[in-house]
């Protein structure tokens, strides 16, 4: 049972019926135009925006999610652009990025051309200011139903070179303000949002988020995931990542569905098994973990010193095992885990700390598999506003251009309203089950492996058939379990099987 697809199909049918009804009288053109746009939007991919403060790790996260090297890492915030990732094949492999200019012109460019536009020179700023967006076409099946949007970010550090005391050029300020406006617009209009919170807990987090997500409304929190990024920046952040993410969620639950701690860098720069062996073999010559932490990995300056007291690894050996381009903090975390654990265990721990596999699982279940439902829900909300406006405000001012009476059409519109509200409620039930999925993922240890696999499929909107034995099993569990979380999940499993049974009858 693909309920997301079913909701989308039924939404399309009802919107087409509404369009037909509104077309039978001389209503405002805005009604007709809006309904046509809602119908058109239904067939388009869901828009998932990656947004938040600048320098919060958006580029690295994009590269990890897409499994490539698309977004430039470590660039100045002034050279950020709107990067759009869609399903498709570029016209030419060597020029695979479609550059859209503010003037309306479009041009295929190479990644090298874009990588050269770095820094804060007047030339670079002038060139960037002419660009509206960059579209990358990728042969990635996930992008068939989801368009990924990398926003420029907001709250940039003021200063031509990141220095708040340096004098600004008008062009720089204009570009920065445009980026802020673009990020706010994209964040509010996206169907779903991944919000990067950055390395610091800001006292003004709520005000900051409210400033660019306020138009989405509190009901949109189901489609907004918070990400506590760059947890690799200190050992303390790694150790307290779960606690800190829960604290941030408690403060921001009005806006986000959850807060996931991640280090995209650890996943992005994780060495291969062979390179891990080389690093571990070299580090094994260090006498103790304390010396590794306090001398070798104390700082980049210490690591690249010509001589380290009590350490036999030469500078050349240290350079040889240091992966090119890897941030020092990422290397430090990886090196410590390789020193303390067997290679397989170390890689598993690195992956677990990075949080990317968990985030990918949530994104796949919440957004990629729910993309059709998200589009339908958004269209239903907007269509209902038009119906309510007609029924409560303007119906007495319209004149007919058909043989039907105004009352007949009004009754049919009310019938559409009832069906749309039922669909919206059905969509709300799906959202409830996805909340259960998140709770399940956070508490996997409470269930057996078979139970977890069953529940994960059940709550992730997979094609699950009705099973009376499993319905009775979860009904029994919901009445006898002592653990509150497990009992709640069992109850929702029973409800989901009941829904499947009802849908099968229909």
Secondary structure by P-SEA (a helix, b strand, c coil): caaaaaaaaaaaaaaaaaaaaaacccccaaaaaaaaaaaaaaaccbbbbbccccccaaaaaaaaaacccccccccccccccbbbbbbcccccccccbbbbccccbbbbbcaaaaaacccccaaaaaaaaaccbbbbbbcccccccbbbbbcccccccccccccccccccaaaaaaaaaaaaaaaaaaaaccccccccccccccaaaaaaaaccccccccccccbbbbbccccccaaaaaaaaaaaaaaaaaccccccbbbbbcaaaaaacccaaaaaaaaaaacccccccccccccccccccccccccccccccaaaaaaaccccccaaaaaaaaaaaacccaaaaaaaaaaaaaaaaaaaaaaaccccaaaaaaaaaaaaaaaaaaaaaaccccccccccccccaaaaaaaaaaaaaaaaaaaaaaaaaaaaaaaaaaaaaccccccaaaaaaaaaaaacccccccaaaaaaaaaaacccccaaaaaaaaaaaaaaaaaaaaaac
